[in-house]
Amino acid sequence: MNEKLYYKENNAEISNDEFLTTVYARKTPTANKLKKHGFIFACTKKSENEMLSKKIIVTGKQYAHKIFAVRDGDYVFLYNLDTDTLLGTFLARGEPSFDSSLKIFNGKYPYYIAVEPVSEVKEIRNASKFFNKLNISWRDILNENGALYLRSILDNMIFVSLNKEKLIDENYRPPIFSTTFWDYPYQSYGDTPKGNNKYPGVTPAFIIFNLIWRYTEPGDLVCDPMAGSGTTIDVCREEKRNIIAFDIVPTRKDIIQADARSLPLKDNSIDMIFIDSPYSDNIKYNPHPLNIGNIPATSEEFFDELENVMRECFRVLKEGKILAWLIGDQWAKGVFVPVGLKIYERLTKYFSPVDIVCVARRNQASNTPFWHSKAIKHNFYLRGFKYLIIVKKDSSNDKKIRKPKIKWNTYER
Ligand SMILES: C[S@@+](CC[C@H](N)C(=O)[O-])C[C@H]1O[C@@H](n2cnc3c(N)ncnc32)[C@H](O)[C@@H]1O
């Protein structure tokens, strides 16, 4: 029987609910409970006038993620780098937007948000000294206390309740990494949920945040074919990307039940794919017969099935677009399998390599003194990193759509 049909044919006997091992209580804070934040955006002598007269703050790719963290009603300040002057206070109005044809600034700064001064615009000169004194940078995101503190100085107001010490919200958005080593201490960030950190094998949300700001624009369509607890969905929604997510056993209503080897998507329809696939049979996601996570990585079948997923990703991805695959090696019962390298090898049969990122692992169950001492005593290693393999669909390169390699040991000379 065709394996892929198994689920459909047995629908009567197998329901998704049967496979759910956990009930996921998802707290969604309501908008009015979310705290305000403060954002300082840089400008120059030239752009200051244009921004002030048009009442919008614009930015380029470097700070696009920051402007998209601004919500209606947040505090906004403008920092003129040429004159070292801080201007404010403004309130953000409406949602941040992306418009690649934004006429002002010749389309150089397509990310923007409308603002309104709360009163007459005031300024602080020698702002860099002022920032140093407060131990903040204009690149930081301020918490509500920090935003009000800046506002109180600019507007000569006195708020007795303000605390000069805690001005920054360090975990509101993760950094955009510039090297191939990514390390962030938490699975989630910000004040809205991202996936479910009780889900076995949940993806750290900062990885998806980094990928979508590198490789997509607001409004693009991202796909996660193995969505688990839906971290990709939550990150994409917050960053104003469209998202379509599948899993063999959906844990939420916004995940569609499908096998990642045969997705209900048109050819060339997706702008970016993110996959955090099983790494072996080390985590019991669910007992679904098509769950690839029930096949051990010591068997070639595991890689053959993931190769079928890769082929499907190649089909649905638009030309020139990115697939990012998160994967870790396996060491179990004394046997090491370089899963990451084997996945890289299979991926590059279809896709062109873009880069490999080393993602530090921090929160796995084995990160305990007990396991650290066992690893040293018995001379093995705990997994310290994962591979984030970034590849591109590049059909112009004939080699990338070639058929599987000739097996030299059976090739007749
Ligand atoms: C590492 S988890 C994904 C974690 C997810 N990114 C999150 O943040 O929660 C891998 C997922 O692959 C799913 N999976 C396994 N085989 C699959 C298949 N053939 N098709 C679709 N999903 C599959 C599992 O059910 C599991 O949820």
The ligand as a Gaussian input file, in Angstrom:
#p B3LYP/6-31G(d) Opt

LIG

0 1
 C       11.192000      19.103000      15.856000
 S        9.451000      18.995000      15.723000
 C        9.005000      20.579000      15.113000
 C        9.005000      21.602000      16.190000
 C        8.300000      22.888000      15.812000
 N        9.091000      23.674000      14.876000
 C        7.968000      23.692000      17.054000
 O        8.567000      24.771000      17.270000
 O        7.176000      23.231000      17.864000
 C        9.244000      17.932000      14.332000
 C        7.811000      17.718000      13.899000
 O        7.812000      16.947000      12.691000
 C        6.552000      16.313000      12.631000
 N        6.598000      15.264000      11.584000
 C        7.219000      14.064000      11.619000
 N        7.014000      13.400000      10.458000
 C        6.256000      14.203000       9.671000
 C        5.741000      14.078000       8.357000
 N        5.923000      12.984000       7.632000
 N        5.023000      15.121000       7.860000
 C        4.799000      16.235000       8.581000
 N        5.255000      16.393000       9.846000
 C        5.992000      15.402000      10.393000
 C        6.353000      15.801000      14.045000
 O        4.994000      15.493000      14.291000
 C        6.913000      16.973000      14.871000
 O        5.864000      17.817000      15.289000

